[in-house]
Amino acid sequence: MILANLVKAVREQNYYAVFLEFVIVIAGVVVGFQVTAWNADRAEREIITQQLAEVREDIQADISVLETTLNASLWRFAAAEYLLTRIESDTPLPRLMLVFEFPIDRDMLPEITQDDHPTLLARVNLIRGRTGQRTGYESLVNGGSLRLIEDQELRAAIQRYYTGYEDLQNNLAIFRDIRAPAMTILYRHGFSLFSEQDLDTVLEAARSDLELTAYIRTGLELAMAQISITLEREEQAQELLALINAALEDEE
């Protein structure tokens, strides 16, 4: 229809009509491109929103895992300290020279009662921790959506958080590797990793075996390190979760 009108206007030398038809054609093309761009942008934002929601679920799961890890680490520290103060009752505990901080109030440590005595060595032996999921992050990266997030603070926080993912895996592996040689020491005294043991039997064995005492002291140091790492990781997770929540609220 537009083409027919244009041909007719040219034949009649109605240049105003020709100009008007050209404007209509160009405007239609521009509007068409704009609508296509709007639709593509909306679809892209919906994908990013969905992927950010997946990252949020992963972070929430991470926080739950970190709480479990922190609780086990606090118990390991408290149990090792309790044993060492009774093994080495005549001398103060050596100062811990570590690069890790211990940024918690001692009120966070569990209070050990007599009912806990049979479990103390098992708590020293227990190293709990998982690195969590990162399916949402992998969707962002593999789909090319991470670079499309306009909020630079959010984008940087996501990258920073998941950069530490492999570090966390490596730290857990190191902690368990350090514990592995202790199996021989424990077996020597008839102790298994996680069975209950009489407190006096454990104390007597440690006083007669410097290797066992050193292992318990190492458990204290490892607990201190893991507490510090876990608290730092949990703080990063909470900060990232707040940024993601804010971004998703803006999209609603």
C-alpha positions in Angstrom: 0.0 0.0 0.0 2.8 2.4 0.9 4.8 1.5 -2.2 1.7 2.0 -4.4 1.1 5.4 -2.9 4.8 6.3 -3.3 4.8 5.3 -7.0 1.6 7.3 -7.6 3.0 10.4 -5.8 6.2 10.3 -8.0 4.2 10.0 -11.2 2.1 13.0 -10.1 5.2 14.8 -9.0 3.6 15.3 -5.6 6.9 15.6 -3.8 5.3 16.4 -0.5 3.5 13.1 -0.6 6.7 11.4 -1.6 8.5 12.9 1.4 5.6 12.0 3.7 5.7 8.4 2.5 9.4 8.1 3.0 9.0 9.5 6.6 6.4 6.9 7.3 8.6 4.1 6.0 11.6 5.2 7.9 9.6 5.8 11.1 8.2 2.3 10.8 11.6 0.7 10.4 13.0 2.7 13.4 10.0 1.8 15.6 10.4 -1.8 14.5 14.0 -1.9 15.4 13.3 -0.2 18.7 10.5 -2.6 19.7 12.8 -5.5 18.8 15.6 -4.0 21.0 13.2 -3.4 23.9 12.0 -7.0 23.7 15.5 -8.3 23.6 16.5 -6.2 26.5 13.5 -7.3 28.5 14.2 -11.0 27.7 17.9 -10.4 28.7 16.9 -8.8 32.0 14.5 -11.7 32.8 17.3 -14.2 32.2 19.7 -12.2 34.5 17.0 -11.9 37.2 16.4 -15.7 37.1 20.1 -16.4 37.3 20.6 -13.9 40.2 17.7 -15.7 42.0 19.6 -19.0 41.5 22.8 -17.4 42.9 20.8 -16.2 45.9 19.6 -19.7 46.6 23.2 -20.9 46.4 24.4 -18.2 48.8 21.6 -19.0 51.3 22.6 -22.7 51.2 26.3 -21.6 51.6 25.4 -19.6 54.8 23.6 -22.6 56.3 26.7 -24.8 55.5 29.0 -22.1 57.0 27.0 -22.0 60.2 27.4 -25.8 60.6 31.1 -25.5 59.8 31.5 -22.6 62.3 29.7 -24.6 65.1 32.0 -27.6 64.6 35.1 -25.4 64.6 34.1 -23.7 67.8 33.6 -27.0 69.4 36.9 -28.3 68.2 38.7 -25.2 69.6 36.9 -25.4 72.9 37.5 -29.2 73.2 41.2 -28.9 72.4 41.7 -26.0 74.8 39.8 -27.9 77.5 42.1 -31.0 77.1 45.3 -29.0 76.8 44.7 -27.0 80.0 44.4 -30.3 81.9 47.2 -32.1 80.1 49.6 -29.3 80.6 48.2 -28.0 83.9 51.6 -26.9 85.2 52.5 -24.7 82.2 50.5 -22.1 80.3 49.5 -22.9 76.7 52.0 -21.7 74.1 51.1 -18.6 72.2 49.7 -19.3 68.8 51.8 -17.7 66.1 49.4 -17.8 63.1 48.6 -15.6 60.2 44.9 -16.1 60.9 43.0 -13.8 63.2 40.6 -14.9 65.9 38.0 -12.2 65.5 35.3 -13.6 67.8 34.2 -13.0 71.3 35.0 -16.0 73.5 31.4 -16.0 74.5 30.9 -17.7 71.1 32.7 -20.8 72.4 30.4 -23.6 73.8 30.5 -24.2 77.5 31.9 -27.7 78.2 30.1 -29.7 80.8 30.8 -33.1 82.3 28.3 -34.6 79.9 30.6 -33.5 77.0 33.8 -35.2 78.4 33.5 -38.5 76.5 33.1 -36.6 73.1 36.0 -34.2 73.5 38.6 -36.1 71.6 36.1 -36.9 68.8 35.3 -33.2 68.5 39.1 -32.4 68.2 39.2 -35.0 65.3 36.1 -33.7 63.5 36.8 -31.3 60.6 33.5 -30.4 59.0 33.0 -28.2 55.9 31.7 -28.1 52.4 32.2 -25.6 49.7 28.5 -25.3 48.7 26.9 -24.9 45.3 27.7 -22.5 42.5 25.3 -23.6 39.8 23.8 -20.1 39.7 27.2 -18.5 39.2 28.1 -21.0 36.5 24.8 -20.1 34.7 25.8 -16.4 34.8 29.3 -17.1 33.5 28.4 -19.7 30.9 25.5 -17.7 29.6 27.5 -14.5 29.3 25.2 -12.7 31.6 27.7 -11.7 34.3 29.3 -9.0 32.2 25.8 -7.6 31.4 25.0 -6.9 35.1 25.0 -3.1 35.2 25.6 -2.7 38.9 29.4 -2.7 39.1 29.4 -3.3 42.9 27.2 -6.4 42.5 29.2 -7.7 39.6 32.5 -7.3 41.5 31.1 -8.8 44.7 30.0 -11.9 42.8 33.4 -12.3 41.2 35.2 -11.8 44.5 33.0 -14.3 46.3 33.4 -17.1 43.8 37.1 -16.4 43.4 37.5 -17.7 47.0 35.6 -20.9 46.1 38.7 -22.9 45.2 40.6 -21.4 48.1 38.0 -22.8 50.5 38.2 -26.2 48.9 42.0 -26.2 49.2 41.9 -25.1 52.8 39.6 -28.0 53.7 41.8 -30.4 51.9 44.9 -29.1 53.8 43.1 -29.4 57.2 42.2 -33.0 56.5 45.7 -33.8 55.2 47.2 -32.4 58.4 44.9 -34.7 60.4 45.6 -37.8 58.4 49.0 -38.7 60.1 47.4 -38.5 63.5 45.5 -41.8 62.8 48.6 -43.8 63.7 49.0 -41.9 67.0 45.3 -42.4 67.9 45.4 -46.1 67.0 48.5 -46.5 69.2 46.4 -45.7 72.2 43.3 -47.6 71.0 41.4 -44.5 70.0 39.3 -44.2 66.9 38.4 -40.9 65.3 34.8 -40.4 66.5 34.1 -42.9 69.3 33.6 -41.7 72.8 36.6 -41.9 75.1 36.9 -41.6 78.9 38.4 -38.2 79.7 41.0 -39.5 82.2 42.1 -42.1 79.7 42.7 -39.5 77.1 44.5 -37.2 79.5 46.8 -40.0 80.7 47.6 -41.0 77.2 48.5 -37.5 76.2 50.7 -36.9 79.2 52.7 -40.0 78.3 52.9 -39.2 74.6 54.1 -35.9 73.3 52.9 -36.7 69.8 49.3 -37.0 71.0 49.6 -33.8 72.9 51.1 -32.1 69.8 48.2 -33.4 67.7 45.6 -32.0 70.1 47.5 -28.7 70.1 47.4 -28.7 66.3 43.7 -29.3 66.5 43.4 -26.1 68.5 45.4 -24.2 65.8 43.4 -25.7 62.9 40.2 -24.8 64.7 41.4 -21.2 65.1 42.3 -21.0 61.4 39.0 -22.5 60.3 37.0 -20.2 62.5 38.7 -17.2 61.1 38.2 -18.4 57.5 34.6 -19.3 58.0 33.7 -16.0 59.7 35.3 -14.1 56.8 33.5 -16.3 54.2 30.2 -15.8 56.0 30.6 -12.1 56.1 31.2 -12.1 52.3 28.2 -14.3 51.8 25.9 -12.0 53.8 27.2 -8.9 51.9 26.6 -10.5 48.5 23.2 -11.7 49.6 22.2 -8.2 50.6 23.3 -6.8 47.2 21.4 -9.5 45.3 18.3 -8.9 47.3 18.5 -5.2 46.5 18.9 -5.9 42.8 16.0 -8.3 42.7 13.8 -5.9 44.5 14.6 -3.2 42.0 13.4 -5.6 39.2 10.0 -6.2 40.8 
